Amino acid sequence: MRVVQEILGHSQLSQTERYTHVTRAMSQHAADRMSEALWG
């Protein structure tokens, strides 16, 4: 989150958090894709 905050130029993390809506399904999908990329 801190990297995204810096890229967007937000002074407060709360500003960045408004724009980062991640659902459980999205997190699982990302984890599955990462696992596939790493382990085949």
Protein Blocks (a to p, Z undefined) as FASTA:
>chain_A
ZZmmmmnopabfklmmmmmccdfklmmmmmmmmmmmmnZZ
